[in-house]
Each structure stands twice: as C-alpha cells, then as structure tokens.
Amino acid sequence: MYQFSYADIQADSVADARDRERQLLDRSILLLTEAHRSGPRTMQAVEALHFTSRLWSTLIEDLGSEDNALPSELRANLISIGLWVLRETEAVRQGRSNNFEGLIEVSQIIRDGIR
C-alpha cells in the first residue's frame, strides 16, 4: 500500500486549488465574453457580473487570510486588482461603464499567472 506523505498531500491540495481557481476564472472570462457580445443590459451580463463579483470577493477573502501562503506583496497586489474588478463590475452593472474588455483582459492575465 502506498503511503502518502503530508507534503505530497499538501502539494496536491495546492495544485488542485490552483486548478479550481483557473477553472473559475475561465468560467468568468467565458461569461464576460458572452455578455460583451450580447450587451450590458442583458441576462448574460447580469449573470457574468454576478459570477465575477462573487468569484473575486471569494478570492479577496482568501488572499486576506493569514493562512494564505503567497508572499504578502503579491497578495496585496492581487487584492488591489480584485478591488478594481469589483468596482468595475459594479460600474458596468450600474450603466456607468461598458468595460467588459478590461474585465476580460485582467481576468485572463491573472488566470495565466496561476501556476
């Protein structure tokens, strides 16, 4: 019987978490792309903005946790980006912006940076 070491389990757990984060960002990007095509006052936009806001709220909460193992400077930078995403999704929701492209681009950059 194969015995897993704690380090192996921990490494797998981190890799799984990062994979889930990439998948969630992929979903957000897909929804935002569909919303951009269909327009800011559509159900697709409502769904995309809601999903993206919930995702980034969760990411910000995790980044703010003392249990998060990322370097503090990187965490602070990602929190700043997340706060921008939340402000921008709210601006689009309220009709003050149509910046789906910016939301998509930032999400793609963050997704591509997750290793």
Secondary structure, DSSP 8 states (H G I E B T S, - for coil): -----HHHHHHHHHHHHHHHHHHHHHHHHHHHHHHHHH-TTSHHHHHHHHHHHHHHHHHHHHHTSTT--S-HHHHHHHHHHHHHHHHHHHHHHTTS---HHHHHHHHHHHHHH--
